[in-house]
């Protein structure tokens, strides 16, 4: 098959590195041969064929023209990785997600600048706040979040309503919020939350595979990163200590999240038991184990009962997780359009749709950005 006449070797390298791939792992994505063709192309020893360029562009999440253009692409900025216990096989998946978010931010920044939108003023506005209680109050005030509204959601779907409420508040201040979807193949160990700063379109991504209570916690955690303007990849909910390799920045953001969702002044009782914890979980939309650790930290759990109570809650969590997995065995994952729309986030969908329906972009570009037909928005 005929080789292309020219390929931008530097763009090949940058696009690959942006995805966190080695030359050999990239080669395996386009051919069954054990030969490292990508290294040869980047070194200028040979040229790829057109079908190979197409496969590379898909693997690197870029257009074919960028690999053939003499205009050099930019290397993605480095996002601080605060994850604990991450395996190497999860790194490529997260890099692919980061690449997607940054590519969207480049498009959004251009469109928002063209429309005359000002820079996001909330991002970094709390960078000088060092006390987690003060930061929790600052976030609530700046986004006009009503804790009573979160508590008011009850019954089936209460946690989803609470999360939707928080996201709606953030997107009202031009903070873009998305979620992972099944094809990202990211477990909660790989990533729970992601924040990538941008002057016009800061972006938060949550892991849809996580429990809703954990997504709520992670969302407030990532909001803290936004107000501190500290980019991050996170997978820990630990707020009690810096043991097990947790980063101090992560601990601070988690302390803010627990104070925001479970404020110390709300817990006046001397001692709390299992029934209290279950009730608090229903009201505050936070997991029972998080509530247990919070109350234990505040000295509100009898020390003689802590071990047995923690064991009981963890056992219930494991059983609930088992039941959830069994219930999802025959689940086809839901309607792709609805999932993709939710994964993009309302604000991103709206900006793309507005550009499309005002004839600023075409159908193909809009559909590629949305990953579903632009006519369905």
C-alpha positions in Angstrom: 0.0 0.0 0.0 1.3 3.5 -0.9 3.1 5.5 1.7 2.2 9.1 2.4 4.6 11.7 0.9 5.2 13.6 4.2 4.5 13.2 7.9 5.3 15.7 10.6 7.7 13.7 12.8 7.5 16.1 15.8 3.7 16.1 15.7 3.8 12.3 15.7 5.9 12.4 18.9 3.8 15.1 20.6 0.5 13.5 19.8 1.7 10.1 21.1 3.2 11.6 24.3 -0.1 13.5 24.9 -1.8 10.1 25.1 0.8 8.7 27.4 1.9 6.0 24.9 5.3 4.5 24.2 6.2 4.1 20.5 5.8 0.3 20.9 2.4 0.5 22.5 1.3 2.9 19.8 2.6 0.5 17.1 0.5 -2.3 18.6 -2.7 -0.2 18.2 -2.2 -0.1 14.4 -0.6 -3.4 13.5 -0.4 -7.0 14.8 3.4 -7.0 13.9 5.8 -6.8 16.8 7.9 -4.3 14.9 8.0 -0.7 16.3 6.9 1.1 13.2 6.0 4.3 15.1 9.6 4.7 16.3 10.7 4.4 12.7 8.3 7.0 11.5 9.2 9.4 14.3 12.9 8.9 13.5 12.3 9.5 9.8 13.5 6.0 8.8 10.2 5.3 7.0 6.8 6.7 6.3 3.3 5.3 7.2 0.6 4.4 4.7 -2.7 6.3 4.6 -4.6 3.7 6.5 -1.9 3.7 9.2 -2.1 7.5 9.5 -5.9 7.1 9.9 -5.4 4.6 12.7 -2.8 6.7 14.4 -5.0 9.8 14.3 -7.8 7.8 15.9 -5.5 6.4 18.6 -4.1 9.9 19.3 -7.5 11.6 19.2 -6.3 14.2 16.6 -7.2 14.8 13.0 -5.2 13.2 10.2 -4.3 16.6 8.9 -2.4 17.5 12.1 -0.1 14.5 11.6 0.5 15.7 8.0 0.6 19.4 8.6 3.8 21.4 8.9 2.1 23.4 11.7 3.3 22.0 15.0 0.8 21.0 17.6 1.4 21.8 21.3 2.3 19.4 24.0 -0.4 19.1 26.6 0.4 20.8 29.9 1.3 18.4 32.7 -1.5 17.7 35.2 -0.4 16.9 38.7 -1.2 13.3 39.5 -2.3 12.9 43.1 -3.7 9.3 42.7 -2.8 6.7 45.3 -1.9 3.1 44.3 -2.5 3.6 40.6 -1.4 0.8 38.2 0.4 1.6 35.0 -2.5 0.2 32.9 -4.8 3.0 34.1 -2.4 5.8 33.1 -3.1 5.5 29.3 -6.8 5.7 29.9 -6.5 8.8 32.0 -4.1 10.5 29.6 -6.7 9.8 26.8 -9.4 11.5 28.9 -7.1 14.5 29.7 -6.3 14.8 26.0 -10.0 14.9 25.2 -10.7 17.6 27.8 -7.8 19.8 26.7 -8.9 19.5 23.1 -12.4 20.6 24.1 -10.9 23.5 26.1 -8.9 24.7 23.1 -12.1 24.7 21.0 -14.2 26.3 23.8 -11.6 29.0 24.6 -11.6 30.2 21.0 -15.4 30.2 20.8 -15.9 32.0 24.1 -13.3 34.6 23.3 -15.0 35.2 19.9 -18.3 35.7 21.7 -16.7 38.3 24.1 -17.0 36.3 27.3 -14.8 37.4 30.1 -12.3 35.2 31.9 -13.6 33.0 34.7 -13.3 35.0 37.9 -13.9 32.3 40.4 -11.0 30.1 39.3 -8.1 30.8 41.7 -10.1 33.3 43.8 -9.6 31.2 46.9 -5.9 30.4 46.4 -4.9 32.4 49.5 -7.3 30.6 51.9 -5.5 28.1 54.0 -8.2 27.0 56.4 -10.5 24.3 55.2 -13.5 25.5 57.1 -13.1 29.0 55.6 -12.7 27.5 52.2 -15.9 25.4 52.5 -17.8 28.6 53.4 -16.2 30.5 50.6 -17.2 28.0 48.0 -20.8 27.9 49.2 -21.0 31.7 49.2 -19.4 32.2 45.8 -21.6 29.6 44.1 -24.7 30.5 46.2 -25.2 26.9 47.3 -27.9 26.2 49.8 -27.1 23.4 52.2 -30.8 23.1 53.1 -31.6 22.4 49.4 -29.3 19.4 49.4 -30.9 18.1 52.6 -34.4 18.6 51.2 -34.0 15.9 48.5 -35.5 12.7 49.8 -36.4 9.2 48.6 -35.5 7.5 45.3 -33.1 9.6 43.3 -32.2 12.0 46.1 -28.5 11.7 45.6 -28.7 12.3 41.9 -30.9 15.4 42.5 -28.3 16.7 45.0 -25.4 16.1 42.6 -27.4 17.7 39.7 -28.1 20.7 41.9 -24.4 21.2 42.7 -23.4 20.8 39.1 -26.1 23.3 38.0 -24.8 25.8 40.4 -21.2 25.5 39.2 -22.2 25.6 35.5 -24.2 28.7 36.2 -20.7 30.3 36.7 -19.2 28.9 33.5 -17.5 26.0 35.2 -17.7 23.0 32.8 -18.6 19.7 34.3 -18.5 16.3 32.6 -18.5 12.6 33.5 -16.7 9.6 32.2 -18.7 7.1 30.2 -18.3 3.3 29.7 -15.9 3.6 26.7 -13.4 5.5 28.9 -13.0 2.2 30.8 -12.0 4.0 34.0 -12.5 2.5 37.4 -12.6 4.5 40.6 -9.1 3.3 41.4 -8.0 4.8 38.1 -9.7 8.2 38.8 -12.5 9.6 40.8 -12.1 13.2 39.7 -10.2 15.5 37.4 -9.8 19.3 37.3 -8.0 21.1 34.4 -7.8 24.8 34.6 -8.4 27.3 31.8 -8.9 31.0 31.9 -12.2 30.7 30.0 -13.4 27.2 30.5 -12.2 25.4 33.6 -13.3 21.7 33.4 -14.2 19.2 36.1 -14.7 15.5 35.2 -16.3 12.9 37.6 -16.2 9.2 37.3 -19.7 7.9 36.5 -18.7 4.5 37.8 -18.4 5.8 41.3 -21.3 5.8 43.8 -23.4 9.0 43.7 -22.4 9.9 47.3 -18.8 9.6 46.3 -19.3 11.7 43.2 -20.9 14.4 45.4 -17.8 14.3 47.6 -15.4 14.3 44.7 -17.2 17.2 43.0 -16.7 19.4 46.1 -13.1 18.2 46.2 -12.6 19.3 42.6 -14.3 22.6 43.2 -11.7 23.2 45.8 -9.0 22.6 43.3 -10.8 25.1 41.0 -10.9 27.8 43.6 -7.2 27.2 44.4 -6.5 26.8 40.6 -4.5 23.6 41.2 -4.9 21.1 38.4 -5.3 17.6 39.6 -6.0 13.9 38.9 -7.5 12.4 42.0 -8.7 9.0 43.3 -8.7 9.4 47.1 -11.5 10.4 49.5 -9.2 10.3 52.5 -9.5 13.4 54.7 -8.1 12.2 58.1 -4.4 11.9 57.6 -1.5 12.0 55.1 -0.8 8.3 55.5 -0.6 5.8 52.6 1.0 8.4 50.3 -1.8 10.9 50.0 -0.7 14.3 48.9 -1.2 17.3 51.3 -3.1 19.2 48.6 -5.5 16.2 48.3 -6.0 16.0 52.0 -6.8 19.7 52.2 -9.4 19.4 49.3 -10.9 16.4 51.0 -11.1 18.3 54.4 -12.9 21.1 52.6 -15.3 18.5 51.0 -16.1 16.9 54.4 -16.6 20.3 56.1 -18.8 21.5 53.2 -21.0 18.4 53.2 -20.8 17.5 56.9 -20.1 20.7 58.8 -18.9 20.2 62.3 -21.4 22.6 63.9 -24.3 20.3 62.6 -23.3 17.5 65.0 -24.1 18.5 68.6 -24.8 15.1 70.1 -22.2 13.6 72.4 -22.4 10.2 70.8 -23.8 8.8 67.5 -24.7 5.1 66.7 -25.4 3.1 63.6 -29.0 4.2 63.2 -27.9 7.9 63.5 -25.3 7.3 60.8 -27.9 5.8 58.4 -30.2 8.7 59.0 -27.4 11.3 58.5 -26.5 9.5 55.2 -30.0 9.9 54.0 -30.1 13.6 54.9 -26.6 14.7 53.9 -26.2 12.5 50.8 -22.8 11.2 52.0 -21.8 7.6 52.4 -22.1 5.9 55.8 -18.4 5.1 56.0 -17.5 8.8 55.3 -19.9 9.8 58.1 -18.5 7.3 60.4 -14.9 8.6 59.9 -16.1 12.2 60.2 -17.9 11.5 63.5 -15.0 9.4 64.8 -12.7 12.3 63.9 -14.9 14.7 65.9 -14.9 12.2 68.9 -18.6 11.5 68.4 -18.2 7.6 68.2 -17.6 5.6 71.4 -14.0 4.3 71.1 -15.1 0.9 72.5 -17.6 0.6 69.6 -15.5 2.0 66.7 -13.9 -1.2 65.5 -17.2 -3.2 65.3 -19.2 -0.3 63.8 -16.6 0.3 61.1 -16.5 -3.4 60.3 -20.3 -3.5 60.1 -20.5 -0.5 57.7 -17.8 -1.8 55.5 -19.5 -5.2 55.3 -22.8 -3.6 54.3 -21.0 -1.5 51.6 -19.4 -4.7 50.2 -22.8 -6.5 50.1 -24.5 -3.5 48.4 -21.8 -3.3 45.8 -22.2 -7.0 45.1 -25.9 -6.6 44.6 -25.4 -3.6 42.4 -23.0 -5.5 40.1 -25.4 -8.4 39.9 -28.3 -6.1 39.0 -26.3 -4.5 36.3 -25.2 -7.8 34.6 -28.2 -7.7 32.2 -28.2 -3.9 31.9 -27.3 -2.7 28.4 -25.9 0.5 29.9 -28.9 2.7 28.9 -29.5 4.9 25.9 -26.2 6.1 24.4 -27.5 9.5 23.5 -28.7 10.2 27.0 -25.5 8.9 28.6 -23.3 10.9 26.1 -25.3 14.0 26.7 -24.9 13.7 30.4 -21.3 12.8 30.0 -20.6 16.0 28.0 -22.3 18.2 30.6 -25.2 20.6 30.0 -22.9 23.6 29.6 -20.7 22.0 26.9 -23.7 20.7 25.0 -25.2 24.2 25.1 -22.1 26.0 23.8 -21.7 23.6 20.9 -25.4 23.7 20.1 -25.5 27.5 20.1 -22.5 27.5 17.7 -24.2 25.0 15.4 -27.6 26.6 15.3 -26.1 30.0 14.8 -24.2 28.6 11.8 -20.8 29.2 13.3 -19.8 25.6 12.9 -21.1 22.8 10.6 -23.0 19.7 11.3 -19.9 17.4 11.2 -17.8 19.5 13.5 -20.7 19.8 16.0 -21.5 16.1 15.9 -17.8 15.2 16.4 -17.6 17.5 19.4 -20.8 16.2 20.9 -20.2 12.5 19.8 -23.8 12.3 18.7 -25.9 14.0 16.0 -26.0 17.7 16.5 -29.7 17.6 15.5 -30.5 15.7 18.7 -29.5 18.5 21.0 
